[in-house]
Amino acid sequence: MEEVDPQKIKQLPHDVVIDVLKKLPGKSLLRFKCVCKTWNCLVNNSDFISIHYNHECLSNKFVVLKRNISNDEMVAESNYYKGKNMLAFHINEESFKSAAPNVAHFDDYIGVSIGGLCNGIFCIGSYRGIILYNPTLR
């Protein structure tokens, strides 16, 4: 096989660019739209959006934890947690830093629950209202 001179490669092959970009978080993709017109068109392309979405769904990057607190614990613990009983953690980070420390802020824990999940967006409800939360956005 013939070696390729690095000086001759002026542009990455399109399939390589797609393979790299599909692995990036959505926020980074939006930032990289300004790199060049080709990347802008690619990121806005419905086929690429589908590829990116399917890759994200299969990668299972987030873990969502919900802590149930009994009525006895609620009074003692509510000052410490300040109603933030929903946390999303990024699996790939060894330190397990919270990916979204302020998912929901309620004055208390009464009736807070995950109502459902659709396309990666959580519906979090309580007696005070409903919050739609996307853990991939910070």
N, C-alpha and C positions, 0 to 999 in steps of 0.2 A: 504494500500500500504506500502510496506517495505521501510524503509529509507536506503539510500546508505551512507556508511561510506566514508567521503572525502578522507581518507587514501587509499581507494581501487581504486579510480579513477586515473588512471595513464595516460590516454589519452582521449581527447575530442572525442565524436562521430564524424564520418566523415561528416555527414549532418550538424552538428553544425558548424564545421570548414568552410564548404562551405558557409553556411549562413552568417557567420561573414566576411569572406574574400571577398565575392561578393560585400560587401558594401564599401570596401576600395577604395581609388583612385589608379589609375594604377601605379603611382610612388611608393606608399607604397607597393603594391603587388610585384613589382620588388625587392624592398629591402628585403621583407620577404621570398624570395625564398631561402635564405641561412639559414633559421631557421632549416629546416630539409629536408631530401630527399623527404618525402611525400608531403610537401608543395611545393617544387620545381616542382615535377611531376604534382601536382594539378594546379599550376599557368600556366604551359606550356601545359596543357591538352586542346584540342580544345573544348570539351564540356563545361569546366569551363570558357573558354574565351567567349564562346557564352552566358553563364549564366551571367557573369560579364557585358558584353556589353549590354544585354537586360535590366539588372537592371539599368545601367547608363542611358540608353535611356528613361526609364520610370520615373526616379527620378527627372528630370528637375531641376538640381542644378544651372545652369548658366543662367544669363540674359545678353544679349548682347545689348549694346546701341550704336547708331550711331547718332552723332549730325550733322545735316546739317547746314552749315553756308552760309549765302548769301554773295554775292560779297562785299557788304558794310561792313559786320562784319569781313570778312576774314582778311583785313589789320589790323584792330584794335585788333583782337583776336589771330592772328597767333603766335605772340611772346609768349603769355601765354600758349597756347596749344602745340606749337611746333610740329604741325602736328599729334599729338596723339589723333585722334578723335574716336578711337575704344576702348571701355573698356569692360571688362568682369567682372561681379560681382558675388560673391558666395552668394546665397540666404540665406544659413544657418548662415552666420556670421551677427550678429546684427549690426556691425559697417559698413557693406557693403564696406570693404576694397577692393580695386581693386585686382582681382585675377591675372590679367595680365596687369600691367600698361604700358608695352611697346609693345603692340600688333603690331602696325605698326608705323613706323616713316617716314613721308614724309616731305619735306621742305615746302609744302603748301597743300591745301585741294583740288586743282583742280582735278576733276575726280576720287576721291577716292570713291570706292563703294564695297559692298559685292556682289561678283559675284554669289555665290552659297554656299550651305551647303550640305555636304555628310558625313554620319557617324560621325558627330560631328566636322568635319574639315571644317573651313571656307576658301573660296577662296576670298581674298581681292585684288582688282585690282586698278590700277591707270595708268596714262599715262607713269609712270616710270617702271612699271612691275607688276608682280603678286606675292602675298605672300600666302602660305598655312599656316593656323594657327590652332593649336589644343589648345583650351582654358583649357584643363585638364592638360596640361604640363606647368610648370612655367619656 
